[in-house]
Amino acid sequence: IRLGAECIAFEKRGDKVAVQVDCSSGDKTVIGSHTLLAVGRVPNTNDLGLEHAGIGINERGYIQVDDQLRTNVPGIYALGDCNGRGAFTHTAYNDYEIVAANLLDGDERRVSDRITAYALYIDPP
């Protein structure tokens, strides 16, 4: 496992796979039978001008929110992938439900009440 590594190249070597990586420690070439490249998600908040509005972001670029999805600026909420509270369509929709319930219905709903369901499928199994 190479965390924080940059994949430079893949090469088939017989029945093996060779991967060249740029990393701070360990071998620069890793050889194995299979390769898993997991890139994760990075929030697309760089060009929103959040600093001009005074909205706080964390070290990973996610907009900081409380348990009701409020930012540090009154009246501004962050819903969906940009808040780092679950990068799924169903959690983004639930973010909307939480904010709508709090603003329109006076219902004190929170992210911490959410039970997130997800599954991982791989092929071959």
PyMOL commands that set and color helices and strands:
alter all, ss='L'
color gray80, all
select helices_A, chain A and resi 50-53+80-83+89-105+111-113
alter helices_A, ss='H'
color red, helices_A
select strands_A, chain A and resi 6-13+16-22+29-32
alter strands_A, ss='S'
color yellow, strands_A
deselect
rebuild
show_as cartoon
